[in-house]
């Protein structure tokens, strides 16, 4: 996948991250976020573009929020 396609996919994911309502959708979204971050990371290692790092950080925050909701409250 090209860099441009990955960036478009990441931006699309960012815009739609609140649409994941069911538990299954959140699980799939978390996996998709991980896939996007790892793909962008391989490109980032080659060219050290700061924009790619910022996208990875934003997607990671969304992924962490999704995983926190999946785990639920303990106690």
Chimera marker file (.cmm) of the C-alpha trace (Angstrom):
<marker_set name="trace">
<marker id="1" x="0.000" y="0.000" z="0.000" r="1" g="1" b="0" radius="0.5"/>
<marker id="2" x="1.338" y="3.430" z="-0.847" r="1" g="1" b="0" radius="0.5"/>
<marker id="3" x="1.963" y="6.178" z="1.651" r="1" g="1" b="0" radius="0.5"/>
<marker id="4" x="-0.861" y="8.281" z="0.257" r="1" g="1" b="0" radius="0.5"/>
<marker id="5" x="-3.350" y="5.417" z="0.562" r="1" g="1" b="0" radius="0.5"/>
<marker id="6" x="-2.275" y="4.768" z="4.144" r="1" g="1" b="0" radius="0.5"/>
<marker id="7" x="-2.684" y="8.420" z="5.077" r="1" g="1" b="0" radius="0.5"/>
<marker id="8" x="-6.137" y="8.529" z="3.475" r="1" g="1" b="0" radius="0.5"/>
<marker id="9" x="-7.142" y="5.365" z="5.317" r="1" g="1" b="0" radius="0.5"/>
<marker id="10" x="-5.872" y="6.775" z="8.617" r="1" g="1" b="0" radius="0.5"/>
<marker id="11" x="-7.781" y="10.032" z="8.162" r="1" g="1" b="0" radius="0.5"/>
<marker id="12" x="-10.927" y="8.123" z="7.218" r="1" g="1" b="0" radius="0.5"/>
<marker id="13" x="-10.528" y="5.972" z="10.338" r="1" g="1" b="0" radius="0.5"/>
<marker id="14" x="-10.080" y="9.087" z="12.488" r="1" g="1" b="0" radius="0.5"/>
<marker id="15" x="-13.268" y="10.653" z="11.160" r="1" g="1" b="0" radius="0.5"/>
<marker id="16" x="-15.355" y="7.506" z="11.685" r="1" g="1" b="0" radius="0.5"/>
<marker id="17" x="-13.976" y="6.301" z="15.014" r="1" g="1" b="0" radius="0.5"/>
<marker id="18" x="-17.101" y="7.322" z="16.940" r="1" g="1" b="0" radius="0.5"/>
<marker id="19" x="-19.335" y="5.162" z="14.764" r="1" g="1" b="0" radius="0.5"/>
<marker id="20" x="-18.176" y="1.920" z="16.391" r="1" g="1" b="0" radius="0.5"/>
<marker id="21" x="-21.119" y="1.068" z="18.640" r="1" g="1" b="0" radius="0.5"/>
<marker id="22" x="-21.119" y="-2.667" z="19.273" r="1" g="1" b="0" radius="0.5"/>
<marker id="23" x="-18.429" y="-4.655" z="21.030" r="1" g="1" b="0" radius="0.5"/>
<marker id="24" x="-17.599" y="-6.503" z="17.825" r="1" g="1" b="0" radius="0.5"/>
<marker id="25" x="-17.191" y="-3.244" z="15.879" r="1" g="1" b="0" radius="0.5"/>
<marker id="26" x="-14.843" y="-1.927" z="18.574" r="1" g="1" b="0" radius="0.5"/>
<marker id="27" x="-12.722" y="-5.086" z="18.411" r="1" g="1" b="0" radius="0.5"/>
<marker id="28" x="-12.474" y="-4.851" z="14.627" r="1" g="1" b="0" radius="0.5"/>
<marker id="29" x="-11.671" y="-1.123" z="14.851" r="1" g="1" b="0" radius="0.5"/>
<marker id="30" x="-8.923" y="-1.763" z="17.390" r="1" g="1" b="0" radius="0.5"/>
<marker id="31" x="-7.325" y="-4.325" z="15.094" r="1" g="1" b="0" radius="0.5"/>
<marker id="32" x="-7.651" y="-1.979" z="12.123" r="1" g="1" b="0" radius="0.5"/>
<marker id="33" x="-5.998" y="0.831" z="14.109" r="1" g="1" b="0" radius="0.5"/>
<marker id="34" x="-3.115" y="-1.471" z="15.000" r="1" g="1" b="0" radius="0.5"/>
<marker id="35" x="-2.718" y="-2.461" z="11.356" r="1" g="1" b="0" radius="0.5"/>
<marker id="36" x="-2.683" y="1.189" z="10.244" r="1" g="1" b="0" radius="0.5"/>
<marker id="37" x="-0.122" y="2.194" z="12.873" r="1" g="1" b="0" radius="0.5"/>
<marker id="38" x="2.212" y="-0.685" z="12.025" r="1" g="1" b="0" radius="0.5"/>
<marker id="39" x="1.979" y="0.041" z="8.294" r="1" g="1" b="0" radius="0.5"/>
<marker id="40" x="2.696" y="3.727" z="8.775" r="1" g="1" b="0" radius="0.5"/>
<marker id="41" x="5.535" y="2.860" z="11.160" r="1" g="1" b="0" radius="0.5"/>
<marker id="42" x="7.371" y="0.845" z="8.508" r="1" g="1" b="0" radius="0.5"/>
<marker id="43" x="7.253" y="3.854" z="6.191" r="1" g="1" b="0" radius="0.5"/>
<marker id="44" x="8.186" y="6.245" z="9.005" r="1" g="1" b="0" radius="0.5"/>
<marker id="45" x="11.340" y="4.246" z="9.745" r="1" g="1" b="0" radius="0.5"/>
<marker id="46" x="12.561" y="4.956" z="6.216" r="1" g="1" b="0" radius="0.5"/>
<marker id="47" x="11.879" y="8.676" z="5.838" r="1" g="1" b="0" radius="0.5"/>
<marker id="48" x="11.317" y="10.053" z="9.395" r="1" g="1" b="0" radius="0.5"/>
<marker id="49" x="8.425" y="12.300" z="8.287" r="1" g="1" b="0" radius="0.5"/>
<marker id="50" x="6.994" y="14.115" z="11.310" r="1" g="1" b="0" radius="0.5"/>
<marker id="51" x="3.486" y="14.161" z="9.775" r="1" g="1" b="0" radius="0.5"/>
<marker id="52" x="3.463" y="10.367" z="9.778" r="1" g="1" b="0" radius="0.5"/>
<marker id="53" x="4.454" y="10.355" z="13.452" r="1" g="1" b="0" radius="0.5"/>
<marker id="54" x="1.586" y="12.718" z="14.283" r="1" g="1" b="0" radius="0.5"/>
<marker id="55" x="-0.900" y="10.492" z="12.459" r="1" g="1" b="0" radius="0.5"/>
<marker id="56" x="0.397" y="7.432" z="14.312" r="1" g="1" b="0" radius="0.5"/>
<marker id="57" x="0.020" y="9.222" z="17.644" r="1" g="1" b="0" radius="0.5"/>
<marker id="58" x="-3.587" y="10.231" z="16.913" r="1" g="1" b="0" radius="0.5"/>
<marker id="59" x="-4.550" y="6.725" z="15.776" r="1" g="1" b="0" radius="0.5"/>
<marker id="60" x="-2.852" y="5.231" z="18.850" r="1" g="1" b="0" radius="0.5"/>
<marker id="61" x="-4.897" y="7.476" z="21.159" r="1" g="1" b="0" radius="0.5"/>
<marker id="62" x="-8.108" y="6.328" z="19.460" r="1" g="1" b="0" radius="0.5"/>
<marker id="63" x="-6.980" y="2.701" z="19.746" r="1" g="1" b="0" radius="0.5"/>
<marker id="64" x="-6.238" y="3.085" z="23.456" r="1" g="1" b="0" radius="0.5"/>
<marker id="65" x="-9.680" y="4.593" z="24.074" r="1" g="1" b="0" radius="0.5"/>
<marker id="66" x="-11.333" y="1.721" z="22.215" r="1" g="1" b="0" radius="0.5"/>
<marker id="67" x="-9.395" y="-0.852" z="24.223" r="1" g="1" b="0" radius="0.5"/>
<marker id="68" x="-10.225" y="0.902" z="27.481" r="1" g="1" b="0" radius="0.5"/>
<marker id="69" x="-13.931" y="0.702" z="26.617" r="1" g="1" b="0" radius="0.5"/>
<marker id="70" x="-13.569" y="-2.974" z="25.717" r="1" g="1" b="0" radius="0.5"/>
<marker id="71" x="-11.954" y="-3.865" z="29.029" r="1" g="1" b="0" radius="0.5"/>
<marker id="72" x="-14.682" y="-2.132" z="30.999" r="1" g="1" b="0" radius="0.5"/>
<marker id="73" x="-14.466" y="-1.125" z="34.617" r="1" g="1" b="0" radius="0.5"/>
<marker id="74" x="-12.754" y="-3.365" z="37.091" r="1" g="1" b="0" radius="0.5"/>
<marker id="75" x="-13.989" y="-3.276" z="40.635" r="1" g="1" b="0" radius="0.5"/>
<link id1="1" id2="2" r="1" g="1" b="0" radius="0.2"/>
<link id1="2" id2="3" r="1" g="1" b="0" radius="0.2"/>
<link id1="3" id2="4" r="1" g="1" b="0" radius="0.2"/>
<link id1="4" id2="5" r="1" g="1" b="0" radius="0.2"/>
<link id1="5" id2="6" r="1" g="1" b="0" radius="0.2"/>
<link id1="6" id2="7" r="1" g="1" b="0" radius="0.2"/>
<link id1="7" id2="8" r="1" g="1" b="0" radius="0.2"/>
<link id1="8" id2="9" r="1" g="1" b="0" radius="0.2"/>
<link id1="9" id2="10" r="1" g="1" b="0" radius="0.2"/>
<link id1="10" id2="11" r="1" g="1" b="0" radius="0.2"/>
<link id1="11" id2="12" r="1" g="1" b="0" radius="0.2"/>
<link id1="12" id2="13" r="1" g="1" b="0" radius="0.2"/>
<link id1="13" id2="14" r="1" g="1" b="0" radius="0.2"/>
<link id1="14" id2="15" r="1" g="1" b="0" radius="0.2"/>
<link id1="15" id2="16" r="1" g="1" b="0" radius="0.2"/>
<link id1="16" id2="17" r="1" g="1" b="0" radius="0.2"/>
<link id1="17" id2="18" r="1" g="1" b="0" radius="0.2"/>
<link id1="18" id2="19" r="1" g="1" b="0" radius="0.2"/>
<link id1="19" id2="20" r="1" g="1" b="0" radius="0.2"/>
<link id1="20" id2="21" r="1" g="1" b="0" radius="0.2"/>
<link id1="21" id2="22" r="1" g="1" b="0" radius="0.2"/>
<link id1="22" id2="23" r="1" g="1" b="0" radius="0.2"/>
<link id1="23" id2="24" r="1" g="1" b="0" radius="0.2"/>
<link id1="24" id2="25" r="1" g="1" b="0" radius="0.2"/>
<link id1="25" id2="26" r="1" g="1" b="0" radius="0.2"/>
<link id1="26" id2="27" r="1" g="1" b="0" radius="0.2"/>
<link id1="27" id2="28" r="1" g="1" b="0" radius="0.2"/>
<link id1="28" id2="29" r="1" g="1" b="0" radius="0.2"/>
<link id1="29" id2="30" r="1" g="1" b="0" radius="0.2"/>
<link id1="30" id2="31" r="1" g="1" b="0" radius="0.2"/>
<link id1="31" id2="32" r="1" g="1" b="0" radius="0.2"/>
<link id1="32" id2="33" r="1" g="1" b="0" radius="0.2"/>
<link id1="33" id2="34" r="1" g="1" b="0" radius="0.2"/>
<link id1="34" id2="35" r="1" g="1" b="0" radius="0.2"/>
<link id1="35" id2="36" r="1" g="1" b="0" radius="0.2"/>
<link id1="36" id2="37" r="1" g="1" b="0" radius="0.2"/>
<link id1="37" id2="38" r="1" g="1" b="0" radius="0.2"/>
<link id1="38" id2="39" r="1" g="1" b="0" radius="0.2"/>
<link id1="39" id2="40" r="1" g="1" b="0" radius="0.2"/>
<link id1="40" id2="41" r="1" g="1" b="0" radius="0.2"/>
<link id1="41" id2="42" r="1" g="1" b="0" radius="0.2"/>
<link id1="42" id2="43" r="1" g="1" b="0" radius="0.2"/>
<link id1="43" id2="44" r="1" g="1" b="0" radius="0.2"/>
<link id1="44" id2="45" r="1" g="1" b="0" radius="0.2"/>
<link id1="45" id2="46" r="1" g="1" b="0" radius="0.2"/>
<link id1="46" id2="47" r="1" g="1" b="0" radius="0.2"/>
<link id1="47" id2="48" r="1" g="1" b="0" radius="0.2"/>
<link id1="48" id2="49" r="1" g="1" b="0" radius="0.2"/>
<link id1="49" id2="50" r="1" g="1" b="0" radius="0.2"/>
<link id1="50" id2="51" r="1" g="1" b="0" radius="0.2"/>
<link id1="51" id2="52" r="1" g="1" b="0" radius="0.2"/>
<link id1="52" id2="53" r="1" g="1" b="0" radius="0.2"/>
<link id1="53" id2="54" r="1" g="1" b="0" radius="0.2"/>
<link id1="54" id2="55" r="1" g="1" b="0" radius="0.2"/>
<link id1="55" id2="56" r="1" g="1" b="0" radius="0.2"/>
<link id1="56" id2="57" r="1" g="1" b="0" radius="0.2"/>
<link id1="57" id2="58" r="1" g="1" b="0" radius="0.2"/>
<link id1="58" id2="59" r="1" g="1" b="0" radius="0.2"/>
<link id1="59" id2="60" r="1" g="1" b="0" radius="0.2"/>
<link id1="60" id2="61" r="1" g="1" b="0" radius="0.2"/>
<link id1="61" id2="62" r="1" g="1" b="0" radius="0.2"/>
<link id1="62" id2="63" r="1" g="1" b="0" radius="0.2"/>
<link id1="63" id2="64" r="1" g="1" b="0" radius="0.2"/>
<link id1="64" id2="65" r="1" g="1" b="0" radius="0.2"/>
<link id1="65" id2="66" r="1" g="1" b="0" radius="0.2"/>
<link id1="66" id2="67" r="1" g="1" b="0" radius="0.2"/>
<link id1="67" id2="68" r="1" g="1" b="0" radius="0.2"/>
<link id1="68" id2="69" r="1" g="1" b="0" radius="0.2"/>
<link id1="69" id2="70" r="1" g="1" b="0" radius="0.2"/>
<link id1="70" id2="71" r="1" g="1" b="0" radius="0.2"/>
<link id1="71" id2="72" r="1" g="1" b="0" radius="0.2"/>
<link id1="72" id2="73" r="1" g="1" b="0" radius="0.2"/>
<link id1="73" id2="74" r="1" g="1" b="0" radius="0.2"/>
<link id1="74" id2="75" r="1" g="1" b="0" radius="0.2"/>
</marker_set>
